[in-house]
Amino acid sequence: MALELVDESGDFTLPELARRLGVQTGSLYHHVDGRAGVIELLREQISDRMDPVPLETHPWDVAMEAFFRSYRAVFAAHPRVVPLLATATIRSPEVIAAYDKIAAKLADSGIPVGRTMEILTAMENFIIGSALDLAAPEVMWEIPEGVEAPNLAAALAAQETSTDRAERAFEVGMATLLDAARAEAAASR
């Protein structure tokens, strides 16, 4: 129910959630630790929709790519939940377990442990931004009349097409990040 509220309005309140559930607001506190507890339940609900199987069965780079594609698809389906989850500390045991698998995959690749969180966070930032980009308009840049932006105008004109802009940008970004991680892993061995 909380996810439905967030999908509709971008946020939720405990009184509104209680009303939708047909219970008193105080009753929610018997099941969750207030707003923060509901956000963690939202995180678990979103996480349950991701495919963790590649993290257990594939080589590290293939696993990361497959998992993060799944991650992107889930957030693209629920873009309004992103600000709530991205601004709250992760405490969910299920989500922590998934991140631990990613950290293990990076360690197995040869990535130094001191770089794990930087690489993981960079990937996550890219994926979240890419998910939000799927909710953006197909035409993202429109130069107003009278504004001089010759370099941007040339770049926009040189595009093959503006169709599938978000998908093409995602593929470039994913390949670039994975190639950089592969190079770092190879250099660390």
Residue pairs with C-beta under 8 A, 6 or more apart in sequence:
1 17
1 20
1 21
2 12
2 17
2 38
2 41
2 42
3 42
3 45
3 46
3 78
3 81
4 20
5 11
5 12
5 16
5 17
5 20
6 12
6 42
6 78
6 80
6 81
6 84
7 78
7 80
7 81
9 80
10 80
10 83
11 80
11 84
12 38
14 25
14 28
14 34
14 35
14 38
15 25
17 28
17 38
18 24
18 25
18 27
18 28
21 28
28 34
28 38
31 37
32 38
32 40
32 41
36 88
39 84
39 85
39 88
40 88
40 91
40 92
42 81
42 84
42 85
43 85
43 88
43 90
43 92
43 95
44 92
44 94
44 95
46 74
46 75
46 78
46 81
46 85
47 92
47 94
47 95
47 98
48 94
49 74
49 77
50 67
50 70
50 71
50 74
50 98
51 66
51 67
51 70
52 67
52 98
52 101
54 62
54 63
54 66
54 67
54 70
55 63
55 67
55 98
55 101
55 102
55 105
56 63
56 101
57 63
58 66
60 105
60 106
60 108
60 109
60 185
61 109
61 178
61 181
61 182
63 105
64 102
64 105
64 106
64 123
64 178
64 181
65 174
65 178
67 98
67 102
68 123
68 124
68 127
68 174
69 174
71 124
71 127
71 131
72 127
72 130
72 131
72 134
72 170
73 131
74 131
75 81
75 82
75 127
75 128
75 131
75 132
76 131
76 134
76 135
79 131
79 132
79 134
79 135
82 128
82 131
82 132
86 128
90 96
90 99
99 120
102 120
103 116
103 120
106 115
106 116
106 119
106 120
106 181
106 185
107 113
107 116
109 181
109 182
109 185
110 185
110 186
110 188
110 189
111 119
111 181
111 184
111 185
111 188
112 188
115 184
119 181
119 184
122 177
123 177
123 181
126 173
126 174
126 177
130 166
130 169
130 170
130 173
130 174
133 166
133 169
133 170
134 166
136 166
138 162
138 163
138 165
138 166
139 162
140 165
141 152
141 156
143 149
143 152
143 153
143 156
159 165
